[in-house]
């Protein structure tokens, strides 16, 4: 190469590199390739594990514990545990479970608050080919007995917390006599397990686990009805955990371990060799103390968590921590950057997924470009999902897919406009279904959507995607709403309220409240007695006893012209939800409701009292918190 051609070649190389960098920055090719490779690597790992009969997740944990025996696996406020200790305690529990008759492929219900013992029990059950059914420890009454009935468990392990024990005791006769469930206290289980060997149980118990077998049975309220059990499958978890690598990070989780976000991400970090820190439950005042004392570098969140932390008074210690990043879902755009700036968090991994696992998105956010998004697809992924994740128009009156009156087919929306996301599936077997609930499972599918014979899974969520690949959440379809980090089933609440003497019908829905995350519950009541004869204090006591705290309606609306129904005799929630509880809007959407009476369960009260403009103004001024 002579002195003339060398500069030309160098310029050409530099130009090509610059062009490649520009293309990559514009279309995000390298990120897409990395994501595709990760997914494929996980799929290959699952196939190898199945071929070797070693798909059980305990094999991954056992290998990790053998490699890093003295590394801290779990931090808690009480003490820390190494991988060796975690393996030994889990093995003792496994031997204990075998001794009381637990058999492979069975589910054991756990009614537990967060603790290292939750993780120990989970690992122990996996080691003998079993899995936990994670029961929400806030549930009581009918909701609790329903969830305990679903997995057909012979045992339920109950936390030593006094309120948890009280809720279980209230249904003990039903559990023991009708469902034949043996109640085990956590302290009793741990004490008796301590008498068993620390050696891992025979691997015959965990060989050949089925890909569809639950890692955990997780409950979701879905769109209607009582909570439904859904298996987070072993193969789904293995695909992700098998490609993760150990790090020197520590992940803090105070989100409930009975729920997918906290449970799955914590276990995934643990089995891959990354330490976790377990908080008993979320507390805005103690959160940062736990984070600092555990020396955590990441934490797991749900959207409301971030807002509650941001509502704390500013402190000189706001940035005195080792947190680099946070991972979770439901982070609202209006608090996103304010939280990052105040607390110095450099990376946010906001994901969009569901217990069912049919629609998954991830936004690895390190700058303003993807702030507020729930996912991001570069050019390759946009092409890949073009006919797999499809937005369709919705009938907002019914909440169902809008269909052309002439053809009967749905209307595909532009991605920028958005709509309910349908997921193309080859057959109904692509979705593992709700646990032993074929009726609920069948409702998740839509057929003959764009042509005869096609099949789609209904996500129940409306999203939109910008032209450059950023996904944004629009709304959750159906009646279920989120309040206090929980999904509230309107059907379950309405059924409970309808049992109270004097209530003819209850129409339950969620309403937006100023300066509060999610939607607060409101029940429109059609009464069979005069309002003056109705005992609001006794009614409040009734719903508080029968429903989990987060499901108790904050507001009531007495419908003085009867219950609202559509032309096909279904409850009409749409105009009531649009009006909410702003007194100034009453009657603007529901013309028959102008004279309806609003009440609320005030923060300091124990009965429903009138709610008017003065009370609304208190919420607007942040002088009242629900």
Buried (B, 14 or more C-beta within 10 A) or exposed (E): EEEEEEEEEEEEEEEEEEEEEEEBEEBBBBBBBEBEEBBEEBEEBBBEBBEEEBBBBBBBBBEBBEEBBEBBBBBBBEEBBBBBBBBBBBBBBBBBBBEEEBEBEBBBBBBBBBBBBBBBBBBBBBBBBBBBBBBBBBBBBBBBBBBBBBBBBBBBBBBBBEEBBEBBEBBEEBBEEEBEBEBBBBEEBBEBBEEBEBEBBEBEBBBEBEBEBBBBBBBBBBBBBBBBBBBBBBBBBBBBBBBBEBBEBBBBBBBBBBBBBBBBBBBBBBBBBBBBBBBBEBEEEBBBEBBBEBBBBBBBBBBBBBBBBBEEEEEEEBEEBEBEBBBBBBBBEEBBBEBBEBBEBEBBBBBBBBBBBBBBBBBBBEEEEBBBBBBBBBBBBBEBBEEEBBBBBBEEBEBBBBBEEEEEBBBBBEBEEBBBBBBBBEEBEEBBBBBEBEEBBEBBBBEBBBEEEBBBBBBBBBBBBEEBBBBBBBEBBBBBBBBBBBBBBBBBBBBBBBEBEBBEBBBBBBBBBBBBBBBBBBBBBBBEEEEEEBBBEEBBEBBBEBBBEBBBBBBBBBBBEEBBEEEEEEBBBBBBBBBBBBBEEBBEBBEEBEEBBBBBBBEEEEBBBEBEEEBBEBBEEEEBEB
